[in-house]
Amino acid sequence: MLRIRTLETSARTGVDTTSIGITLVMTELADIRSEMRQDLAALGDELAGLRRHMNEHLTALRCEMLHWPGALQQPGDQLAGREPTHH
Protein backbone atom coordinates (compact mmCIF):
# COMPACT_ATOMS: atom_id res chain seq x y z
CA MET A 1 0.00 0.00 0.00
CA LEU A 2 2.84 2.36 0.84
CA ARG A 3 4.31 1.88 -2.62
CA ILE A 4 1.00 2.58 -4.31
CA ARG A 5 0.46 5.71 -2.22
CA THR A 6 3.97 6.89 -3.03
CA LEU A 7 3.34 6.42 -6.74
CA GLU A 8 -0.03 8.20 -6.54
CA THR A 9 1.44 11.12 -4.59
CA SER A 10 4.38 11.46 -6.95
CA ALA A 11 2.07 11.44 -9.99
CA ARG A 12 0.00 14.26 -8.48
CA THR A 13 3.06 16.35 -7.64
CA GLY A 14 4.65 15.84 -11.04
CA VAL A 15 7.61 13.74 -9.86
CA ASP A 16 9.00 11.43 -12.52
CA THR A 17 7.24 8.12 -11.82
CA THR A 18 9.85 6.21 -13.80
CA SER A 19 12.57 7.08 -11.31
CA ILE A 20 10.26 6.17 -8.43
CA GLY A 21 9.41 2.89 -10.18
CA ILE A 22 13.09 2.11 -10.57
CA THR A 23 13.67 2.95 -6.91
CA LEU A 24 10.82 0.67 -5.89
CA VAL A 25 12.16 -2.18 -8.01
CA MET A 26 15.65 -1.71 -6.56
CA THR A 27 14.19 -1.72 -3.05
CA GLU A 28 12.24 -4.87 -3.83
CA LEU A 29 15.38 -6.54 -5.19
CA ALA A 30 17.32 -5.58 -2.06
CA ASP A 31 14.55 -7.08 0.08
CA ILE A 32 14.55 -10.28 -1.96
CA ARG A 33 18.35 -10.55 -1.69
CA SER A 34 18.14 -10.06 2.05
CA GLU A 35 15.46 -12.74 2.39
CA MET A 36 17.50 -15.13 0.25
CA ARG A 37 20.59 -14.55 2.41
CA GLN A 38 18.55 -15.28 5.52
CA ASP A 39 17.05 -18.40 3.94
CA LEU A 40 20.47 -19.65 2.86
CA ALA A 41 21.89 -18.99 6.33
CA ALA A 42 19.00 -20.93 7.87
CA LEU A 43 19.56 -23.77 5.40
CA GLY A 44 23.26 -23.81 6.30
CA ASP A 45 22.35 -24.03 9.99
CA GLU A 46 19.94 -26.89 9.28
CA LEU A 47 22.59 -28.76 7.29
CA ALA A 48 25.16 -28.26 10.03
CA GLY A 49 22.67 -29.61 12.58
CA LEU A 50 21.91 -32.62 10.39
CA ARG A 51 25.64 -33.24 9.90
CA ARG A 52 26.22 -33.18 13.68
CA HIS A 53 23.24 -35.46 14.25
CA MET A 54 24.46 -37.98 11.65
CA ASN A 55 28.01 -37.87 13.05
CA GLU A 56 26.65 -38.64 16.53
CA HIS A 57 24.79 -41.66 15.16
CA LEU A 58 27.83 -42.81 13.19
CA THR A 59 30.03 -42.50 16.28
CA ALA A 60 27.54 -44.51 18.34
CA LEU A 61 27.38 -47.22 15.65
CA ARG A 62 31.17 -47.40 15.43
CA CYS A 63 31.45 -47.77 19.20
CA GLU A 64 28.83 -50.49 19.15
CA MET A 65 30.65 -52.31 16.36
CA LEU A 66 33.94 -52.17 18.27
CA HIS A 67 32.33 -54.03 21.16
CA TRP A 68 31.27 -56.86 18.86
CA PRO A 69 34.25 -57.69 16.62
CA GLY A 70 33.53 -61.44 16.80
CA ALA A 71 30.00 -60.90 15.52
CA LEU A 72 31.38 -59.32 12.36
CA GLN A 73 33.82 -62.17 11.77
CA GLN A 74 31.55 -65.10 12.66
CA PRO A 75 29.98 -65.85 9.29
CA GLY A 76 33.35 -66.06 7.52
CA ASP A 77 34.92 -68.01 10.39
CA GLN A 78 32.06 -70.50 10.45
CA LEU A 79 32.40 -71.05 6.73
CA ALA A 80 36.10 -71.77 7.15
CA GLY A 81 35.40 -74.11 10.08
CA ARG A 82 37.36 -71.97 12.53
CA GLU A 83 36.52 -70.47 15.86
CA PRO A 84 36.08 -66.69 15.78
CA THR A 85 38.95 -64.69 17.16
CA HIS A 86 38.34 -61.97 19.75
CA HIS A 87 40.48 -58.85 19.80
LINRA-V714334 format. One record per residue. N is the residue number from 1. SS is DSSP state (h for helix, s for strand, l for the rest). PHI is phi in whole degrees, -180 to 180 (none if undefined). PSI is psi in whole degrees, 0 to 359 (none if undefined). Layout:
N_SS_PHI_PSI / N_SS_PHI_PSI
This chain:
1_l_none_320 / 2_h_-61_320 / 3_h_-65_318 / 4_h_-65_316 / 5_h_-62_320 / 6_h_-63_316 / 7_h_-64_317 / 8_h_-63_316 / 9_h_-64_317 / 10_h_-67_326 / 11_h_-68_323 / 12_h_-71_326 / 13_h_-89_356 / 14_l_87_11 / 15_l_-72_144 / 16_l_-62_111 / 17_h_-70_337 / 18_h_-65_316 / 19_h_-68_325 / 20_h_-68_319 / 21_h_-61_318 / 22_h_-64_318 / 23_h_-62_318 / 24_h_-64_318 / 25_h_-64_318 / 26_h_-64_320 / 27_h_-64_317 / 28_h_-62_317 / 29_h_-62_319 / 30_h_-63_320 / 31_h_-65_317 / 32_h_-64_317 / 33_h_-60_317 / 34_h_-63_316 / 35_h_-63_320 / 36_h_-65_320 / 37_h_-61_317 / 38_h_-65_318 / 39_h_-63_317 / 40_h_-67_323 / 41_h_-65_318 / 42_h_-65_319 / 43_h_-63_318 / 44_h_-61_320 / 45_h_-64_318 / 46_h_-64_318 / 47_h_-65_321 / 48_h_-64_319 / 49_h_-64_318 / 50_h_-64_318 / 51_h_-60_314 / 52_h_-62_316 / 53_h_-61_314 / 54_h_-67_322 / 55_h_-64_322 / 56_h_-62_316 / 57_h_-66_319 / 58_h_-63_318 / 59_h_-62_316 / 60_h_-63_319 / 61_h_-66_320 / 62_h_-63_317 / 63_h_-63_318 / 64_h_-63_319 / 65_h_-67_326 / 66_h_-67_333 / 67_l_-80_350 / 68_l_-129_53 / 69_h_-66_327 / 70_h_-66_327 / 71_h_-65_327 / 72_h_-76_334 / 73_h_-96_345 / 74_h_-55_308 / 75_h_-57_316 / 76_h_-68_322 / 77_h_-67_322 / 78_h_-67_323 / 79_h_-66_326 / 80_h_-85_355 / 81_l_77_24 / 82_l_-111_160 / 83_l_-79_143 / 84_l_-67_145 / 85_l_-96_142 / 86_l_-110_133 / 87_l_-100_none
